[in-house]
């Protein structure tokens, strides 16, 4: 699976998730089952750099979600 196809698969699967908007990195591995975890990690990091995904951290836990969705978006509304 090429990188662009993997990115599209990740975005589609994240959009299909009902209720849950933030995910651990390990949750992305089954979304691209043909790739090794290291490759998926690199794809997710690239998507963060491109602004498709974003990190959210509680200080002890780092989660990843679609930009503008979920907990990280809720914090921005309080300004």
HTML snippet that shows the backbone in 3Dmol.js (N, CA, C, O; Angstrom):
<script src="https://3Dmol.org/build/3Dmol-min.js"></script>
<div id="view" style="width:600px;height:400px;position:relative"></div>
<script>
const pdb = `
ATOM      1  N   UNK A   1       0.855  -1.180   0.000  1.00  0.00           N
ATOM      2  CA  UNK A   1       0.000   0.000   0.000  1.00  0.00           C
ATOM      3  C   UNK A   1       0.898   1.238   0.000  1.00  0.00           C
ATOM      4  O   UNK A   1       1.803   1.360   0.825  1.00  0.00           O
ATOM      5  N   UNK A   2       0.636   2.151  -0.932  1.00  0.00           N
ATOM      6  CA  UNK A   2       1.455   3.362  -0.964  1.00  0.00           C
ATOM      7  C   UNK A   2       0.997   4.342   0.120  1.00  0.00           C
ATOM      8  O   UNK A   2      -0.066   4.177   0.718  1.00  0.00           O
ATOM      9  N   UNK A   3       1.810   5.346   0.354  1.00  0.00           N
ATOM     10  CA  UNK A   3       1.584   6.291   1.452  1.00  0.00           C
ATOM     11  C   UNK A   3       0.269   7.060   1.314  1.00  0.00           C
ATOM     12  O   UNK A   3      -0.445   7.232   2.302  1.00  0.00           O
ATOM     13  N   UNK A   4      -0.059   7.518   0.124  1.00  0.00           N
ATOM     14  CA  UNK A   4      -1.284   8.295  -0.085  1.00  0.00           C
ATOM     15  C   UNK A   4      -2.530   7.441   0.154  1.00  0.00           C
ATOM     16  O   UNK A   4      -3.515   7.924   0.714  1.00  0.00           O
ATOM     17  N   UNK A   5      -2.492   6.188  -0.264  1.00  0.00           N
ATOM     18  CA  UNK A   5      -3.609   5.277  -0.028  1.00  0.00           C
ATOM     19  C   UNK A   5      -3.768   5.017   1.467  1.00  0.00           C
ATOM     20  O   UNK A   5      -4.886   4.963   1.979  1.00  0.00           O
ATOM     21  N   UNK A   6      -2.655   4.857   2.155  1.00  0.00           N
ATOM     22  CA  UNK A   6      -2.690   4.645   3.605  1.00  0.00           C
ATOM     23  C   UNK A   6      -3.286   5.857   4.318  1.00  0.00           C
ATOM     24  O   UNK A   6      -4.085   5.702   5.241  1.00  0.00           O
ATOM     25  N   UNK A   7      -2.903   7.061   3.895  1.00  0.00           N
ATOM     26  CA  UNK A   7      -3.442   8.291   4.498  1.00  0.00           C
ATOM     27  C   UNK A   7      -4.955   8.370   4.300  1.00  0.00           C
ATOM     28  O   UNK A   7      -5.687   8.709   5.229  1.00  0.00           O
ATOM     29  N   UNK A   8      -5.421   8.058   3.094  1.00  0.00           N
ATOM     30  CA  UNK A   8      -6.859   8.085   2.817  1.00  0.00           C
ATOM     31  C   UNK A   8      -7.591   7.060   3.661  1.00  0.00           C
ATOM     32  O   UNK A   8      -8.680   7.338   4.164  1.00  0.00           O
ATOM     33  N   UNK A   9      -7.008   5.873   3.826  1.00  0.00           N
ATOM     34  CA  UNK A   9      -7.625   4.822   4.640  1.00  0.00           C
ATOM     35  C   UNK A   9      -7.737   5.264   6.096  1.00  0.00           C
ATOM     36  O   UNK A   9      -8.756   5.019   6.743  1.00  0.00           O
ATOM     37  N   UNK A  10      -6.704   5.909   6.610  1.00  0.00           N
ATOM     38  CA  UNK A  10      -6.731   6.382   7.996  1.00  0.00           C
ATOM     39  C   UNK A  10      -7.813   7.434   8.182  1.00  0.00           C
ATOM     40  O   UNK A  10      -8.583   7.357   9.140  1.00  0.00           O
ATOM     41  N   UNK A  11      -7.890   8.411   7.293  1.00  0.00           N
ATOM     42  CA  UNK A  11      -8.888   9.479   7.408  1.00  0.00           C
ATOM     43  C   UNK A  11     -10.298   8.893   7.319  1.00  0.00           C
ATOM     44  O   UNK A  11     -11.169   9.267   8.105  1.00  0.00           O
ATOM     45  N   UNK A  12     -10.531   7.990   6.384  1.00  0.00           N
ATOM     46  CA  UNK A  12     -11.852   7.380   6.235  1.00  0.00           C
ATOM     47  C   UNK A  12     -12.253   6.625   7.493  1.00  0.00           C
ATOM     48  O   UNK A  12     -13.390   6.740   7.951  1.00  0.00           O
ATOM     49  N   UNK A  13     -11.334   5.858   8.052  1.00  0.00           N
ATOM     50  CA  UNK A  13     -11.658   5.078   9.249  1.00  0.00           C
ATOM     51  C   UNK A  13     -11.881   5.969  10.456  1.00  0.00           C
ATOM     52  O   UNK A  13     -12.725   5.662  11.297  1.00  0.00           O
ATOM     53  N   UNK A  14     -11.144   7.067  10.561  1.00  0.00           N
ATOM     54  CA  UNK A  14     -11.356   7.998  11.671  1.00  0.00           C
ATOM     55  C   UNK A  14     -12.715   8.681  11.555  1.00  0.00           C
ATOM     56  O   UNK A  14     -13.387   8.901  12.562  1.00  0.00           O
ATOM     57  N   UNK A  15     -13.121   9.017  10.335  1.00  0.00           N
ATOM     58  CA  UNK A  15     -14.411   9.665  10.133  1.00  0.00           C
ATOM     59  C   UNK A  15     -15.575   8.715  10.407  1.00  0.00           C
ATOM     60  O   UNK A  15     -16.668   9.164  10.751  1.00  0.00           O
ATOM     61  N   UNK A  16     -15.354   7.411  10.259  1.00  0.00           N
ATOM     62  CA  UNK A  16     -16.403   6.419  10.486  1.00  0.00           C
ATOM     63  C   UNK A  16     -16.598   6.105  11.963  1.00  0.00           C
ATOM     64  O   UNK A  16     -17.646   5.582  12.341  1.00  0.00           O
ATOM     65  N   UNK A  17     -15.622   6.409  12.805  1.00  0.00           N
ATOM     66  CA  UNK A  17     -15.709   6.105  14.231  1.00  0.00           C
ATOM     67  C   UNK A  17     -16.782   6.977  14.865  1.00  0.00           C
ATOM     68  O   UNK A  17     -16.750   8.202  14.748  1.00  0.00           O
ATOM     69  N   UNK A  18     -17.711   6.349  15.523  1.00  0.00           N
ATOM     70  CA  UNK A  18     -18.806   7.072  16.184  1.00  0.00           C
ATOM     71  C   UNK A  18     -18.439   7.358  17.636  1.00  0.00           C
ATOM     72  O   UNK A  18     -18.109   6.441  18.388  1.00  0.00           O
ATOM     73  N   UNK A  19     -18.496   8.616  18.027  1.00  0.00           N
ATOM     74  CA  UNK A  19     -18.286   8.992  19.417  1.00  0.00           C
ATOM     75  C   UNK A  19     -16.822   9.178  19.806  1.00  0.00           C
ATOM     76  O   UNK A  19     -16.508  10.099  20.560  1.00  0.00           O
ATOM     77  N   UNK A  20     -15.938   8.350  19.326  1.00  0.00           N
ATOM     78  CA  UNK A  20     -14.526   8.432  19.704  1.00  0.00           C
ATOM     79  C   UNK A  20     -13.783   9.293  18.685  1.00  0.00           C
ATOM     80  O   UNK A  20     -13.857   9.045  17.481  1.00  0.00           O
ATOM     81  N   UNK A  21     -13.063  10.309  19.175  1.00  0.00           N
ATOM     82  CA  UNK A  21     -12.357  11.209  18.264  1.00  0.00           C
ATOM     83  C   UNK A  21     -10.845  11.199  18.465  1.00  0.00           C
ATOM     84  O   UNK A  21     -10.101  11.662  17.601  1.00  0.00           O
ATOM     85  N   UNK A  22     -10.392  10.678  19.594  1.00  0.00           N
ATOM     86  CA  UNK A  22      -8.966  10.671  19.897  1.00  0.00           C
ATOM     87  C   UNK A  22      -8.488   9.230  20.053  1.00  0.00           C
ATOM     88  O   UNK A  22      -9.186   8.387  20.617  1.00  0.00           O
ATOM     89  N   UNK A  23      -7.285   8.962  19.541  1.00  0.00           N
ATOM     90  CA  UNK A  23      -6.788   7.597  19.504  1.00  0.00           C
ATOM     91  C   UNK A  23      -5.324   7.534  19.911  1.00  0.00           C
ATOM     92  O   UNK A  23      -4.564   8.478  19.696  1.00  0.00           O
ATOM     93  N   UNK A  24      -4.939   6.403  20.503  1.00  0.00           N
ATOM     94  CA  UNK A  24      -3.536   6.125  20.756  1.00  0.00           C
ATOM     95  C   UNK A  24      -2.883   5.759  19.436  1.00  0.00           C
ATOM     96  O   UNK A  24      -3.566   5.348  18.498  1.00  0.00           O
ATOM     97  N   UNK A  25      -1.580   5.903  19.357  1.00  0.00           N
ATOM     98  CA  UNK A  25      -0.862   5.552  18.136  1.00  0.00           C
ATOM     99  C   UNK A  25      -1.106   4.089  17.761  1.00  0.00           C
ATOM    100  O   UNK A  25      -1.248   3.767  16.581  1.00  0.00           O
ATOM    101  N   UNK A  26      -1.154   3.208  18.755  1.00  0.00           N
ATOM    102  CA  UNK A  26      -1.366   1.781  18.483  1.00  0.00           C
ATOM    103  C   UNK A  26      -2.720   1.514  17.827  1.00  0.00           C
ATOM    104  O   UNK A  26      -2.887   0.483  17.175  1.00  0.00           O
ATOM    105  N   UNK A  27      -3.681   2.410  17.982  1.00  0.00           N
ATOM    106  CA  UNK A  27      -5.002   2.251  17.354  1.00  0.00           C
ATOM    107  C   UNK A  27      -4.937   2.440  15.839  1.00  0.00           C
ATOM    108  O   UNK A  27      -5.846   2.022  15.122  1.00  0.00           O
ATOM    109  N   UNK A  28      -3.868   3.069  15.350  1.00  0.00           N
ATOM    110  CA  UNK A  28      -3.722   3.297  13.918  1.00  0.00           C
ATOM    111  C   UNK A  28      -3.165   2.075  13.186  1.00  0.00           C
ATOM    112  O   UNK A  28      -3.339   1.949  11.974  1.00  0.00           O
ATOM    113  N   UNK A  29      -2.502   1.184  13.906  1.00  0.00           N
ATOM    114  CA  UNK A  29      -1.891   0.017  13.264  1.00  0.00           C
ATOM    115  C   UNK A  29      -2.896  -0.851  12.519  1.00  0.00           C
ATOM    116  O   UNK A  29      -2.612  -1.243  11.387  1.00  0.00           O
ATOM    117  N   UNK A  30      -4.061  -1.176  13.090  1.00  0.00           N
ATOM    118  CA  UNK A  30      -5.033  -1.990  12.336  1.00  0.00           C
ATOM    119  C   UNK A  30      -5.665  -1.257  11.149  1.00  0.00           C
ATOM    120  O   UNK A  30      -6.239  -1.894  10.265  1.00  0.00           O
ATOM    121  N   UNK A  31      -5.567   0.054  11.122  1.00  0.00           N
ATOM    122  CA  UNK A  31      -6.138   0.817  10.012  1.00  0.00           C
ATOM    123  C   UNK A  31      -5.336   0.622   8.730  1.00  0.00           C
ATOM    124  O   UNK A  31      -5.864   0.780   7.630  1.00  0.00           O
ATOM    125  N   UNK A  32      -4.062   0.278   8.878  1.00  0.00           N
ATOM    126  CA  UNK A  32      -3.191   0.008   7.739  1.00  0.00           C
ATOM    127  C   UNK A  32      -2.501  -1.336   8.024  1.00  0.00           C
ATOM    128  O   UNK A  32      -1.307  -1.369   8.322  1.00  0.00           O
ATOM    129  N   UNK A  33      -3.248  -2.432   7.933  1.00  0.00           N
ATOM    130  CA  UNK A  33      -2.729  -3.734   8.384  1.00  0.00           C
ATOM    131  C   UNK A  33      -1.556  -4.279   7.567  1.00  0.00           C
ATOM    132  O   UNK A  33      -0.826  -5.142   8.054  1.00  0.00           O
ATOM    133  N   UNK A  34      -1.361  -3.802   6.353  1.00  0.00           N
ATOM    134  CA  UNK A  34      -0.276  -4.313   5.509  1.00  0.00           C
ATOM    135  C   UNK A  34       1.079  -3.718   5.868  1.00  0.00           C
ATOM    136  O   UNK A  34       2.110  -4.191   5.389  1.00  0.00           O
ATOM    137  N   UNK A  35       1.086  -2.689   6.703  1.00  0.00           N
ATOM    138  CA  UNK A  35       2.333  -2.000   7.032  1.00  0.00           C
ATOM    139  C   UNK A  35       2.802  -2.333   8.445  1.00  0.00           C
ATOM    140  O   UNK A  35       2.001  -2.667   9.318  1.00  0.00           O
ATOM    141  N   UNK A  36       4.089  -2.238   8.649  1.00  0.00           N
ATOM    142  CA  UNK A  36       4.670  -2.448   9.974  1.00  0.00           C
ATOM    143  C   UNK A  36       4.393  -1.219  10.844  1.00  0.00           C
ATOM    144  O   UNK A  36       4.198  -0.121  10.322  1.00  0.00           O
ATOM    145  N   UNK A  37       4.376  -1.400  12.173  1.00  0.00           N
ATOM    146  CA  UNK A  37       4.101  -0.264  13.073  1.00  0.00           C
ATOM    147  C   UNK A  37       5.001   0.945  12.840  1.00  0.00           C
ATOM    148  O   UNK A  37       4.532   2.078  12.942  1.00  0.00           O
ATOM    149  N   UNK A  38       6.261   0.739  12.536  1.00  0.00           N
ATOM    150  CA  UNK A  38       7.176   1.856  12.311  1.00  0.00           C
ATOM    151  C   UNK A  38       6.742   2.694  11.101  1.00  0.00           C
ATOM    152  O   UNK A  38       6.819   3.922  11.131  1.00  0.00           O
ATOM    153  N   UNK A  39       6.292   2.029  10.050  1.00  0.00           N
ATOM    154  CA  UNK A  39       5.831   2.723   8.844  1.00  0.00           C
ATOM    155  C   UNK A  39       4.563   3.510   9.155  1.00  0.00           C
ATOM    156  O   UNK A  39       4.419   4.655   8.726  1.00  0.00           O
ATOM    157  N   UNK A  40       3.636   2.895   9.906  1.00  0.00           N
ATOM    158  CA  UNK A  40       2.394   3.584  10.282  1.00  0.00           C
ATOM    159  C   UNK A  40       2.720   4.797  11.145  1.00  0.00           C
ATOM    160  O   UNK A  40       2.112   5.855  10.977  1.00  0.00           O
ATOM    161  N   UNK A  41       3.667   4.658  12.062  1.00  0.00           N
ATOM    162  CA  UNK A  41       4.095   5.774  12.899  1.00  0.00           C
ATOM    163  C   UNK A  41       4.594   6.933  12.037  1.00  0.00           C
ATOM    164  O   UNK A  41       4.247   8.087  12.286  1.00  0.00           O
ATOM    165  N   UNK A  42       5.403   6.629  11.032  1.00  0.00           N
ATOM    166  CA  UNK A  42       5.926   7.669  10.143  1.00  0.00           C
ATOM    167  C   UNK A  42       4.808   8.334   9.339  1.00  0.00           C
ATOM    168  O   UNK A  42       4.834   9.547   9.129  1.00  0.00           O
ATOM    169  N   UNK A  43       3.831   7.549   8.890  1.00  0.00           N
ATOM    170  CA  UNK A  43       2.705   8.100   8.129  1.00  0.00           C
ATOM    171  C   UNK A  43       1.877   9.027   9.014  1.00  0.00           C
ATOM    172  O   UNK A  43       1.500  10.119   8.588  1.00  0.00           O
ATOM    173  N   UNK A  44       1.592   8.595  10.249  1.00  0.00           N
ATOM    174  CA  UNK A  44       0.813   9.426  11.175  1.00  0.00           C
ATOM    175  C   UNK A  44       1.552  10.727  11.473  1.00  0.00           C
ATOM    176  O   UNK A  44       0.940  11.795  11.478  1.00  0.00           O
ATOM    177  N   UNK A  45       2.860  10.653  11.720  1.00  0.00           N
ATOM    178  CA  UNK A  45       3.643  11.868  11.986  1.00  0.00           C
ATOM    179  C   UNK A  45       3.634  12.803  10.780  1.00  0.00           C
ATOM    180  O   UNK A  45       3.558  14.022  10.939  1.00  0.00           O
ATOM    181  N   UNK A  46       3.711  12.250   9.599  1.00  0.00           N
ATOM    182  CA  UNK A  46       3.650  13.074   8.387  1.00  0.00           C
ATOM    183  C   UNK A  46       2.280  13.750   8.265  1.00  0.00           C
ATOM    184  O   UNK A  46       2.191  14.911   7.864  1.00  0.00           O
ATOM    185  N   UNK A  47       1.227  13.029   8.607  1.00  0.00           N
ATOM    186  CA  UNK A  47      -0.123  13.609   8.556  1.00  0.00           C
ATOM    187  C   UNK A  47      -0.278  14.736   9.571  1.00  0.00           C
ATOM    188  O   UNK A  47      -1.001  15.699   9.318  1.00  0.00           O
ATOM    189  N   UNK A  48       0.389  14.629  10.711  1.00  0.00           N
ATOM    190  CA  UNK A  48       0.374  15.710  11.702  1.00  0.00           C
ATOM    191  C   UNK A  48       1.093  16.928  11.131  1.00  0.00           C
ATOM    192  O   UNK A  48       0.605  18.051  11.262  1.00  0.00           O
ATOM    193  N   UNK A  49       2.245  16.720  10.502  1.00  0.00           N
ATOM    194  CA  UNK A  49       2.991  17.839   9.899  1.00  0.00           C
ATOM    195  C   UNK A  49       2.182  18.515   8.791  1.00  0.00           C
ATOM    196  O   UNK A  49       2.276  19.727   8.600  1.00  0.00           O
ATOM    197  N   UNK A  50       1.388  17.727   8.065  1.00  0.00           N
ATOM    198  CA  UNK A  50       0.566  18.276   6.975  1.00  0.00           C
ATOM    199  C   UNK A  50      -0.700  18.950   7.493  1.00  0.00           C
ATOM    200  O   UNK A  50      -1.393  19.614   6.722  1.00  0.00           O
ATOM    201  N   UNK A  51      -1.018  18.798   8.774  1.00  0.00           N
ATOM    202  CA  UNK A  51      -2.200  19.431   9.342  1.00  0.00           C
ATOM    203  C   UNK A  51      -3.473  18.611   9.195  1.00  0.00           C
ATOM    204  O   UNK A  51      -4.562  19.134   9.432  1.00  0.00           O
ATOM    205  N   UNK A  52      -3.372  17.353   8.813  1.00  0.00           N
ATOM    206  CA  UNK A  52      -4.543  16.489   8.691  1.00  0.00           C
ATOM    207  C   UNK A  52      -4.940  15.963  10.070  1.00  0.00           C
ATOM    208  O   UNK A  52      -6.119  15.926  10.423  1.00  0.00           O
ATOM    209  N   UNK A  53      -3.935  15.558  10.835  1.00  0.00           N
ATOM    210  CA  UNK A  53      -4.135  15.070  12.197  1.00  0.00           C
ATOM    211  C   UNK A  53      -3.456  16.035  13.149  1.00  0.00           C
ATOM    212  O   UNK A  53      -2.640  16.861  12.742  1.00  0.00           O
ATOM    213  N   UNK A  54      -3.810  15.918  14.447  1.00  0.00           N
ATOM    214  CA  UNK A  54      -3.106  16.703  15.446  1.00  0.00           C
ATOM    215  C   UNK A  54      -3.016  15.930  16.746  1.00  0.00           C
ATOM    216  O   UNK A  54      -3.844  15.070  17.044  1.00  0.00           O
ATOM    217  N   UNK A  55      -1.982  16.260  17.513  1.00  0.00           N
ATOM    218  CA  UNK A  55      -1.773  15.637  18.800  1.00  0.00           C
ATOM    219  C   UNK A  55      -2.588  16.356  19.866  1.00  0.00           C
ATOM    220  O   UNK A  55      -2.863  17.551  19.762  1.00  0.00           O
ATOM    221  N   UNK A  56      -2.967  15.602  20.891  1.00  0.00           N
ATOM    222  CA  UNK A  56      -3.559  16.176  22.094  1.00  0.00           C
ATOM    223  C   UNK A  56      -2.880  15.487  23.256  1.00  0.00           C
ATOM    224  O   UNK A  56      -2.748  14.263  23.260  1.00  0.00           O
ATOM    225  N   UNK A  57      -2.454  16.243  24.228  1.00  0.00           N
ATOM    226  CA  UNK A  57      -1.746  15.660  25.358  1.00  0.00           C
ATOM    227  C   UNK A  57      -2.360  16.122  26.664  1.00  0.00           C
ATOM    228  O   UNK A  57      -2.691  17.295  26.839  1.00  0.00           O
ATOM    229  N   UNK A  58      -2.504  15.168  27.584  1.00  0.00           N
ATOM    230  CA  UNK A  58      -2.981  15.492  28.924  1.00  0.00           C
ATOM    231  C   UNK A  58      -1.802  15.745  29.854  1.00  0.00           C
ATOM    232  O   UNK A  58      -1.990  16.095  31.019  1.00  0.00           O
ATOM    233  N   UNK A  59      -0.622  15.574  29.357  1.00  0.00           N
ATOM    234  CA  UNK A  59       0.580  15.693  30.164  1.00  0.00           C
ATOM    235  C   UNK A  59       1.230  14.339  30.367  1.00  0.00           C
ATOM    236  O   UNK A  59       2.456  14.226  30.387  1.00  0.00           O
ATOM    237  N   UNK A  60       0.407  13.314  30.516  1.00  0.00           N
ATOM    238  CA  UNK A  60       0.954  11.967  30.684  1.00  0.00           C
ATOM    239  C   UNK A  60       0.596  11.059  29.510  1.00  0.00           C
ATOM    240  O   UNK A  60       1.232  10.025  29.305  1.00  0.00           O
ATOM    241  N   UNK A  61      -0.404  11.439  28.755  1.00  0.00           N
ATOM    242  CA  UNK A  61      -0.872  10.630  27.635  1.00  0.00           C
ATOM    243  C   UNK A  61      -0.971  11.497  26.389  1.00  0.00           C
ATOM    244  O   UNK A  61      -1.461  12.625  26.447  1.00  0.00           O
ATOM    245  N   UNK A  62      -0.506  10.970  25.267  1.00  0.00           N
ATOM    246  CA  UNK A  62      -0.626  11.674  24.003  1.00  0.00           C
ATOM    247  C   UNK A  62      -1.585  10.912  23.109  1.00  0.00           C
ATOM    248  O   UNK A  62      -1.415   9.715  22.874  1.00  0.00           O
ATOM    249  N   UNK A  63      -2.582  11.605  22.617  1.00  0.00           N
ATOM    250  CA  UNK A  63      -3.567  11.024  21.716  1.00  0.00           C
ATOM    251  C   UNK A  63      -3.501  11.754  20.383  1.00  0.00           C
ATOM    252  O   UNK A  63      -2.967  12.860  20.290  1.00  0.00           O
ATOM    253  N   UNK A  64      -4.047  11.124  19.359  1.00  0.00           N
ATOM    254  CA  UNK A  64      -4.016  11.694  18.014  1.00  0.00           C
ATOM    255  C   UNK A  64      -5.427  11.641  17.444  1.00  0.00           C
ATOM    256  O   UNK A  64      -6.130  10.644  17.608  1.00  0.00           O
ATOM    257  N   UNK A  65      -5.839  12.712  16.774  1.00  0.00           N
ATOM    258  CA  UNK A  65      -7.153  12.742  16.144  1.00  0.00           C
ATOM    259  C   UNK A  65      -7.156  13.654  14.940  1.00  0.00           C
ATOM    260  O   UNK A  65      -6.179  14.349  14.660  1.00  0.00           O
ATOM    261  N   UNK A  66      -8.273  13.642  14.233  1.00  0.00           N
ATOM    262  CA  UNK A  66      -8.428  14.538  13.091  1.00  0.00           C
ATOM    263  C   UNK A  66      -8.378  15.980  13.575  1.00  0.00           C
ATOM    264  O   UNK A  66      -8.937  16.301  14.623  1.00  0.00           O
ATOM    265  N   UNK A  67      -7.731  16.828  12.841  1.00  0.00           N
ATOM    266  CA  UNK A  67      -7.604  18.236  13.234  1.00  0.00           C
ATOM    267  C   UNK A  67      -8.985  18.873  13.325  1.00  0.00           C
ATOM    268  O   UNK A  67      -9.804  18.749  12.414  1.00  0.00           O
ATOM    269  N   UNK A  68      -9.230  19.563  14.452  1.00  0.00           N
ATOM    270  CA  UNK A  68     -10.494  20.258  14.639  1.00  0.00           C
ATOM    271  C   UNK A  68     -11.614  19.418  15.213  1.00  0.00           C
ATOM    272  O   UNK A  68     -12.748  19.885  15.311  1.00  0.00           O
ATOM    273  N   UNK A  69     -11.317  18.189  15.594  1.00  0.00           N
ATOM    274  CA  UNK A  69     -12.339  17.306  16.145  1.00  0.00           C
ATOM    275  C   UNK A  69     -12.011  16.978  17.600  1.00  0.00           C
ATOM    276  O   UNK A  69     -10.843  16.976  17.990  1.00  0.00           O
ATOM    277  N   UNK A  70     -13.022  16.707  18.385  1.00  0.00           N
ATOM    278  CA  UNK A  70     -12.824  16.149  19.716  1.00  0.00           C
ATOM    279  C   UNK A  70     -12.316  17.090  20.770  1.00  0.00           C
ATOM    280  O   UNK A  70     -12.618  18.284  20.761  1.00  0.00           O
ATOM    281  N   UNK A  71     -11.529  16.538  21.690  1.00  0.00           N
ATOM    282  CA  UNK A  71     -11.081  17.252  22.881  1.00  0.00           C
ATOM    283  C   UNK A  71     -10.248  18.478  22.554  1.00  0.00           C
ATOM    284  O   UNK A  71     -10.395  19.512  23.206  1.00  0.00           O
ATOM    285  N   UNK A  72      -9.389  18.386  21.573  1.00  0.00           N
ATOM    286  CA  UNK A  72      -8.554  19.533  21.253  1.00  0.00           C
ATOM    287  C   UNK A  72      -9.387  20.686  20.701  1.00  0.00           C
ATOM    288  O   UNK A  72      -9.041  21.846  20.926  1.00  0.00           O
ATOM    289  N   UNK A  73     -10.462  20.402  19.993  1.00  0.00           N
ATOM    290  CA  UNK A  73     -11.346  21.442  19.466  1.00  0.00           C
ATOM    291  C   UNK A  73     -12.158  22.082  20.594  1.00  0.00           C
ATOM    292  O   UNK A  73     -12.408  23.287  20.577  1.00  0.00           O
ATOM    293  N   UNK A  74     -12.563  21.281  21.560  1.00  0.00           N
ATOM    294  CA  UNK A  74     -13.337  21.794  22.696  1.00  0.00           C
ATOM    295  C   UNK A  74     -12.532  22.825  23.488  1.00  0.00           C
ATOM    296  O   UNK A  74     -13.091  23.812  23.966  1.00  0.00           O
ATOM    297  N   UNK A  75     -11.252  22.608  23.626  1.00  0.00           N
ATOM    298  CA  UNK A  75     -10.400  23.554  24.336  1.00  0.00           C
ATOM    299  C   UNK A  75     -10.246  24.867  23.607  1.00  0.00           C
ATOM    300  O   UNK A  75     -10.071  25.902  24.250  1.00  0.00           O
ATOM    301  N   UNK A  76     -10.306  24.864  22.293  1.00  0.00           N
ATOM    302  CA  UNK A  76     -10.152  26.076  21.504  1.00  0.00           C
ATOM    303  C   UNK A  76     -11.388  26.969  21.573  1.00  0.00           C
ATOM    304  O   UNK A  76     -11.287  28.181  21.387  1.00  0.00           O
ATOM    305  N   UNK A  77     -12.543  26.385  21.837  1.00  0.00           N
ATOM    306  CA  UNK A  77     -13.787  27.148  21.885  1.00  0.00           C
ATOM    307  C   UNK A  77     -13.887  28.027  23.122  1.00  0.00           C
ATOM    308  O   UNK A  77     -14.731  28.923  23.159  1.00  0.00           O
ATOM    309  N   UNK A  78     -13.068  27.809  24.121  1.00  0.00           N
ATOM    310  CA  UNK A  78     -13.181  28.518  25.395  1.00  0.00           C
ATOM    311  C   UNK A  78     -12.480  29.868  25.389  1.00  0.00           C
ATOM    312  O   UNK A  78     -12.492  30.554  26.410  1.00  0.00           O
ATOM    313  N   UNK A  79     -11.881  30.268  24.303  1.00  0.00           N
ATOM    314  CA  UNK A  79     -11.154  31.551  24.251  1.00  0.00           C
ATOM    315  C   UNK A  79     -12.057  32.723  24.370  1.00  0.00           C
ATOM    316  O   UNK A  79     -11.595  33.864  24.342  1.00  0.00           O
TER     317      UNK A  79
END
`;
const viewer = $3Dmol.createViewer("view");
viewer.addModel(pdb, "pdb");
viewer.setStyle({}, {cartoon: {color: "spectrum"}});
viewer.zoomTo();
viewer.render();
</script>
